[in-house]
């Protein structure tokens, strides 16, 4: 069984490569756009968690005031 009955011309090969590269780039852009929002949400959550667990300046001053008085 043969794959082709005749060999493709150079122009046909070039068009095949162009179509393949275009499809691959569209796929990559779509994957990037679908993953970027998830990464942004993860980074925002991590930043918020860090700020909630890190003592703030006001918390430190208030805790020092209770020890002094």
MOPAC internal coordinates of N, CA, C and O (Angstrom, degrees):
PM7 1SCF
backbone

  N    0.0000 0     0.00 0     0.00 0    0    0    0
  C    1.4468 1     0.00 0     0.00 0    1    0    0
  C    1.5254 1   108.85 1     0.00 0    2    1    0
  O    1.2310 1   120.93 1   -49.98 1    3    2    1
  N    1.2848 1   115.84 1   130.02 1    3    2    1
  C    1.4521 1   120.98 1   179.97 1    5    3    2
  C    1.5233 1   109.97 1   -97.39 1    6    5    3
  O    1.2310 1   121.73 1   -30.01 1    7    6    5
  N    1.3330 1   114.29 1   149.99 1    7    6    5
  C    1.4560 1   119.41 1   178.46 1    9    7    6
  C    1.5264 1   110.61 1   -76.64 1   10    9    7
  O    1.2310 1   120.79 1   136.84 1   11   10    9
  N    1.3366 1   116.09 1   -43.16 1   11   10    9
  C    1.4609 1   121.26 1   177.54 1   13   11   10
  C    1.5311 1   109.25 1  -128.51 1   14   13   11
  O    1.2310 1   121.39 1   -29.48 1   15   14   13
  N    1.3042 1   114.95 1   150.52 1   15   14   13
  C    1.4587 1   118.79 1   175.12 1   17   15   14
  C    1.5272 1   110.28 1   -78.08 1   18   17   15
  O    1.2310 1   120.54 1   153.26 1   19   18   17
  N    1.3309 1   116.57 1   -26.74 1   19   18   17
  C    1.4631 1   121.79 1   179.59 1   21   19   18
  C    1.5265 1   107.45 1  -146.67 1   22   21   19
  O    1.2310 1   121.22 1   -20.79 1   23   22   21
  N    1.3195 1   115.27 1   159.21 1   23   22   21
  C    1.4694 1   119.78 1  -179.09 1   25   23   22
  C    1.5283 1   109.32 1   -77.07 1   26   25   23
  O    1.2310 1   120.10 1   -39.14 1   27   26   25
  N    1.3469 1   117.41 1   140.86 1   27   26   25
  C    1.4613 1   119.56 1   177.79 1   29   27   26
  C    1.5319 1   110.98 1   -68.93 1   30   29   27
  O    1.2310 1   121.42 1   -30.34 1   31   30   29
  N    1.3127 1   114.88 1   149.66 1   31   30   29
  C    1.4638 1   119.94 1   178.53 1   33   31   30
  C    1.5209 1   109.28 1   -75.27 1   34   33   31
  O    1.2310 1   119.70 1   -17.16 1   35   34   33
  N    1.3247 1   118.17 1   162.84 1   35   34   33
  C    1.4665 1   120.29 1   177.62 1   37   35   34
  C    1.5325 1   112.53 1   -56.90 1   38   37   35
  O    1.2310 1   120.29 1   143.46 1   39   38   37
  N    1.3265 1   117.05 1   -36.54 1   39   38   37
  C    1.4650 1   120.43 1   178.72 1   41   39   38
  C    1.5343 1   110.71 1   -65.33 1   42   41   39
  O    1.2310 1   120.30 1   139.76 1   43   42   41
  N    1.3210 1   117.03 1   -40.24 1   43   42   41
  C    1.4618 1   120.53 1   178.15 1   45   43   42
  C    1.5236 1   111.27 1   -66.87 1   46   45   43
  O    1.2310 1   120.38 1   140.40 1   47   46   45
  N    1.3201 1   116.87 1   -39.60 1   47   46   45
  C    1.4688 1   120.23 1   176.87 1   49   47   46
  C    1.5261 1   111.07 1   -63.39 1   50   49   47
  O    1.2310 1   120.77 1   138.44 1   51   50   49
  N    1.3300 1   116.14 1   -41.56 1   51   50   49
  C    1.4608 1   120.10 1   179.22 1   53   51   50
  C    1.5269 1   110.78 1   -63.28 1   54   53   51
  O    1.2310 1   120.54 1   137.47 1   55   54   53
  N    1.3256 1   116.57 1   -42.53 1   55   54   53
  C    1.4696 1   119.90 1   179.02 1   57   55   54
  C    1.5304 1   111.13 1   -65.80 1   58   57   55
  O    1.2310 1   120.25 1   144.51 1   59   58   57
  N    1.3223 1   117.13 1   -35.49 1   59   58   57
  C    1.4607 1   120.82 1   176.80 1   61   59   58
  C    1.5199 1   110.68 1   -63.31 1   62   61   59
  O    1.2310 1   120.47 1   135.50 1   63   62   61
  N    1.3244 1   116.70 1   -44.50 1   63   62   61
  C    1.4680 1   121.22 1   178.73 1   65   63   62
  C    1.5268 1   110.34 1   -63.95 1   66   65   63
  O    1.2310 1   120.27 1   136.44 1   67   66   65
  N    1.3336 1   117.08 1   -43.56 1   67   66   65
  C    1.4692 1   120.70 1   179.87 1   69   67   66
  C    1.5266 1   110.32 1   -61.59 1   70   69   67
  O    1.2310 1   120.36 1   134.67 1   71   70   69
  N    1.3176 1   116.92 1   -45.33 1   71   70   69
  C    1.4700 1   120.23 1   179.78 1   73   71   70
  C    1.5233 1   111.42 1   -64.28 1   74   73   71
  O    1.2310 1   120.29 1   140.11 1   75   74   73
  N    1.3313 1   117.05 1   -39.89 1   75   74   73
  C    1.4614 1   120.40 1   178.90 1   77   75   74
  C    1.5258 1   111.05 1   -64.33 1   78   77   75
  O    1.2310 1   120.02 1   133.39 1   79   78   77
  N    1.3225 1   117.57 1   -46.61 1   79   78   77
  C    1.4649 1   121.59 1  -179.48 1   81   79   78
  C    1.5238 1   110.42 1   -63.90 1   82   81   79
  O    1.2310 1   120.12 1   138.62 1   83   82   81
  N    1.3281 1   117.38 1   -41.38 1   83   82   81
  C    1.4630 1   120.89 1   178.17 1   85   83   82
  C    1.5222 1   110.53 1   -62.01 1   86   85   83
  O    1.2310 1   119.90 1   134.06 1   87   86   85
  N    1.3026 1   117.80 1   -45.94 1   87   86   85
  C    1.4620 1   121.19 1   178.93 1   89   87   86
  C    1.5165 1   112.43 1   -63.18 1   90   89   87
  O    1.2310 1   120.50 1   137.67 1   91   90   89
  N    1.3250 1   116.64 1   -42.33 1   91   90   89
  C    1.4656 1   120.49 1   179.17 1   93   91   90
  C    1.5255 1   111.11 1   -64.56 1   94   93   91
  O    1.2310 1   120.25 1   140.36 1   95   94   93
  N    1.3281 1   117.13 1   -39.64 1   95   94   93
  C    1.4671 1   119.29 1   179.98 1   97   95   94
  C    1.5294 1   110.69 1   -69.68 1   98   97   95
  O    1.2310 1   119.63 1   141.14 1   99   98   97
  N    1.3277 1   118.31 1   -38.86 1   99   98   97
  C    1.4670 1   120.24 1   176.09 1  101   99   98
  C    1.5288 1   110.97 1   -63.43 1  102  101   99
  O    1.2310 1   120.18 1   140.57 1  103  102  101
  N    1.3087 1   117.26 1   -39.43 1  103  102  101
  C    1.4590 1   121.37 1   177.11 1  105  103  102
  C    1.5278 1   110.40 1   -63.11 1  106  105  103
  O    1.2310 1   120.04 1   136.16 1  107  106  105
  N    1.3302 1   117.52 1   -43.84 1  107  106  105
  C    1.4652 1   121.51 1  -179.55 1  109  107  106
  C    1.5276 1   111.25 1   -64.80 1  110  109  107
  O    1.2310 1   120.15 1   137.96 1  111  110  109
  N    1.3175 1   117.31 1   -42.04 1  111  110  109
  C    1.4691 1   120.43 1   178.38 1  113  111  110
  C    1.5250 1   110.15 1   -64.05 1  114  113  111
  O    1.2310 1   119.93 1   137.38 1  115  114  113
  N    1.3147 1   117.74 1   -42.62 1  115  114  113
  C    1.4607 1   120.76 1   177.99 1  117  115  114
  C    1.5161 1   112.08 1   -62.68 1  118  117  115
  O    1.2310 1   120.05 1   138.02 1  119  118  117
  N    1.3139 1   117.51 1   -41.98 1  119  118  117
  C    1.4681 1   120.60 1   177.75 1  121  119  118
  C    1.5182 1   110.65 1   -64.35 1  122  121  119
  O    1.2310 1   120.10 1   139.16 1  123  122  121
  N    1.3174 1   117.42 1   -40.84 1  123  122  121
  C    1.4620 1   120.81 1   179.02 1  125  123  122
  C    1.5258 1   110.99 1   -63.53 1  126  125  123
  O    1.2310 1   120.67 1   135.68 1  127  126  125
  N    1.3229 1   116.33 1   -44.32 1  127  126  125
  C    1.4631 1   119.78 1  -178.59 1  129  127  126
  C    1.5173 1   112.06 1   -68.23 1  130  129  127
  O    1.2310 1   119.55 1   150.78 1  131  130  129
  N    1.3084 1   118.46 1   -29.22 1  131  130  129
  C    1.4607 1   119.67 1  -179.87 1  133  131  130
  C    1.5282 1   111.69 1   -82.17 1  134  133  131
  O    1.2310 1   119.34 1   155.37 1  135  134  133
  N    1.3302 1   118.87 1   -24.63 1  135  134  133
  C    1.4607 1   121.53 1  -179.88 1  137  135  134
  C    1.5212 1   113.18 1   -91.25 1  138  137  135
  O    1.2310 1   119.55 1   153.57 1  139  138  137
  N    1.3200 1   118.47 1   -26.43 1  139  138  137
  C    1.4630 1   121.27 1  -176.20 1  141  139  138
  C    1.5314 1   112.62 1   -61.14 1  142  141  139
  O    1.2310 1   118.34 1   135.03 1  143  142  141
  N    1.3386 1   120.77 1   -44.97 1  143  142  141
  C    1.4668 1   118.96 1   179.14 1  145  143  142
  C    1.5296 1   112.77 1   -62.59 1  146  145  143
  O    1.2310 1   120.07 1   144.13 1  147  146  145
  N    1.3206 1   117.48 1   -35.87 1  147  146  145
  C    1.4625 1   120.06 1   179.39 1  149  147  146
  C    1.5234 1   110.53 1   -65.48 1  150  149  147
  O    1.2310 1   120.53 1   138.02 1  151  150  149
  N    1.3260 1   116.60 1   -41.98 1  151  150  149
  C    1.4570 1   119.90 1   178.88 1  153  151  150
  C    1.5215 1   110.66 1   -65.68 1  154  153  151
  O    1.2310 1   119.98 1   142.87 1  155  154  153
  N    1.3266 1   117.63 1   -37.13 1  155  154  153
  C    1.4571 1   120.79 1   179.11 1  157  155  154
  C    1.5232 1   110.27 1   -65.37 1  158  157  155
  O    1.2310 1   120.16 1   139.26 1  159  158  157
  N    1.3325 1   117.29 1   -40.74 1  159  158  157
  C    1.4654 1   120.30 1   178.25 1  161  159  158
  C    1.5214 1   110.74 1   -64.90 1  162  161  159
  O    1.2310 1   120.35 1   140.16 1  163  162  161
  N    1.3281 1   116.94 1   -39.84 1  163  162  161
  C    1.4579 1   120.72 1  -179.87 1  165  163  162
  C    1.5238 1   110.21 1   -65.44 1  166  165  163
  O    1.2310 1   120.11 1   136.56 1  167  166  165
  N    1.3290 1   117.40 1   -43.44 1  167  166  165
  C    1.4621 1   120.91 1   179.42 1  169  167  166
  C    1.5190 1   111.16 1   -64.83 1  170  169  167
  O    1.2310 1   119.99 1   139.73 1  171  170  169
  N    1.3282 1   117.63 1   -40.27 1  171  170  169
  C    1.4595 1   121.24 1   179.67 1  173  171  170
  C    1.5173 1   110.34 1   -65.45 1  174  173  171
  O    1.2310 1   120.32 1   138.23 1  175  174  173
  N    1.3160 1   116.99 1   -41.77 1  175  174  173
  C    1.4656 1   120.34 1   179.52 1  177  175  174
  C    1.5236 1   110.18 1   -64.26 1  178  177  175
  O    1.2310 1   119.88 1   136.66 1  179  178  177
  N    1.3069 1   117.83 1   -43.34 1  179  178  177
  C    1.4607 1   121.08 1   179.73 1  181  179  178
  C    1.5329 1   110.55 1   -63.62 1  182  181  179
  O    1.2310 1   120.51 1   139.42 1  183  182  181
  N    1.3281 1   116.63 1   -40.58 1  183  182  181
  C    1.4633 1   120.08 1   178.73 1  185  183  182
  C    1.5220 1   110.80 1   -65.26 1  186  185  183
  O    1.2310 1   119.90 1   137.86 1  187  186  185
  N    1.3377 1   117.80 1   -42.14 1  187  186  185
  C    1.4598 1   121.05 1   178.68 1  189  187  186
  C    1.5214 1   111.37 1   -65.43 1  190  189  187
  O    1.2310 1   120.28 1   138.87 1  191  190  189
  N    1.3249 1   117.07 1   -41.13 1  191  190  189
  C    1.4648 1   120.35 1   178.16 1  193  191  190
  C    1.5256 1   110.44 1   -63.18 1  194  193  191
  O    1.2310 1   120.42 1   140.16 1  195  194  193
  N    1.3206 1   116.80 1   -39.84 1  195  194  193
  C    1.4663 1   119.94 1   179.25 1  197  195  194
  C    1.5155 1   110.84 1   -62.98 1  198  197  195
  O    1.2310 1   120.20 1   136.56 1  199  198  197
  N    1.3314 1   117.21 1   -43.44 1  199  198  197
  C    1.4566 1   120.43 1  -178.88 1  201  199  198
  C    1.5253 1   111.68 1   -69.00 1  202  201  199
  O    1.2310 1   120.09 1   150.49 1  203  202  201
  N    1.3179 1   117.43 1   -29.51 1  203  202  201
  C    1.4591 1   119.37 1   179.00 1  205  203  202
  C    1.5207 1   111.64 1   -74.86 1  206  205  203
  O    1.2310 1   119.76 1   148.43 1  207  206  205
  N    1.3215 1   118.06 1   -31.57 1  207  206  205
  C    1.4619 1   120.74 1  -178.16 1  209  207  206
  C    1.5214 1   112.61 1   -91.21 1  210  209  207
  O    1.2310 1   119.49 1   163.26 1  211  210  209
  N    1.3273 1   118.57 1   -16.74 1  211  210  209
  C    1.4562 1   121.61 1   179.96 1  213  211  210
  C    1.5261 1   109.31 1   -86.80 1  214  213  211
  O    1.2310 1   119.57 1   -50.93 1  215  214  213
  N    1.3400 1   118.43 1   129.07 1  215  214  213
  C    1.4660 1   119.30 1   178.54 1  217  215  214
  C    1.5328 1   110.85 1   -64.08 1  218  217  215
  O    1.2310 1   120.93 1   -45.45 1  219  218  217
  N    1.2999 1   115.82 1   134.55 1  219  218  217
  C    1.4522 1   121.31 1   179.63 1  221  219  218
  C    1.5308 1   109.91 1   -88.54 1  222  221  219
  O    1.2310 1   120.50 1   -11.94 1  223  222  221
  N    1.2941 1   116.65 1   168.06 1  223  222  221
  C    1.4626 1   122.49 1  -177.48 1  225  223  222
  C    1.5302 1   110.78 1   -59.82 1  226  225  223
  O    1.2310 1   120.04 1   136.29 1  227  226  225
  N    1.3209 1   117.52 1   -43.71 1  227  226  225
  C    1.4661 1   120.65 1  -179.68 1  229  227  226
  C    1.5231 1   111.25 1   -64.62 1  230  229  227
  O    1.2310 1   119.80 1   143.06 1  231  230  229
  N    1.3183 1   117.99 1   -36.94 1  231  230  229
  C    1.4536 1   121.48 1   179.14 1  233  231  230
  C    1.5238 1   110.55 1   -64.51 1  234  233  231
  O    1.2310 1   120.57 1   139.71 1  235  234  233
  N    1.3173 1   116.51 1   -40.29 1  235  234  233
  C    1.4634 1   120.73 1  -179.03 1  237  235  234
  C    1.5253 1   109.87 1   -67.75 1  238  237  235
  O    1.2310 1   120.07 1   136.35 1  239  238  237
  N    1.3191 1   117.46 1   -43.65 1  239  238  237
  C    1.4674 1   120.98 1   179.87 1  241  239  238
  C    1.5243 1   110.04 1   -64.14 1  242  241  239
  O    1.2310 1   119.52 1   136.59 1  243  242  241
  N    1.3188 1   118.51 1   -43.41 1  243  242  241
  C    1.4589 1   121.49 1   179.42 1  245  243  242
  C    1.5165 1   111.40 1   -64.50 1  246  245  243
  O    1.2310 1   119.59 1   140.76 1  247  246  245
  N    1.3265 1   118.39 1   -39.24 1  247  246  245
  C    1.4614 1   119.92 1  -179.94 1  249  247  246
  C    1.5254 1   110.58 1   -70.97 1  250  249  247
  O    1.2310 1   119.48 1   147.19 1  251  250  249
  N    1.3185 1   118.60 1   -32.81 1  251  250  249
  C    1.4668 1   120.43 1   176.58 1  253  251  250
  C    1.5186 1   110.52 1   -69.26 1  254  253  251
  O    1.2310 1   120.19 1   143.90 1  255  254  253
  N    1.3201 1   117.24 1   -36.10 1  255  254  253
  C    1.4650 1   121.14 1   179.17 1  257  255  254
  C    1.5076 1   111.80 1   -63.55 1  258  257  255
  O    1.2310 1   119.56 1   145.60 1  259  258  257
  N    1.3155 1   118.44 1   -34.40 1  259  258  257
  C    1.4575 1   120.05 1   179.83 1  261  259  258
  C    1.5194 1   110.59 1   -72.71 1  262  261  259
  O    1.2310 1   119.50 1   150.38 1  263  262  261
  N    1.3265 1   118.55 1   -29.62 1  263  262  261
  C    1.4653 1   120.34 1   178.79 1  265  263  262
  C    1.5213 1   111.48 1   -77.29 1  266  265  263
  O    1.2310 1   120.25 1   148.05 1  267  266  265
  N    1.3227 1   117.13 1   -31.95 1  267  266  265
  C    1.4667 1   120.75 1  -176.98 1  269  267  266
  C    1.5266 1   110.41 1   -75.57 1  270  269  267
  O    1.2310 1   120.24 1   139.79 1  271  270  269
  N    1.3107 1   117.15 1   -40.21 1  271  270  269
  C    1.4741 1   118.20 1  -175.90 1  273  271  270
  C    1.4903 1   112.91 1   -88.18 1  274  273  271
  O    1.2310 1   120.10 1   180.00 1  275  274  273

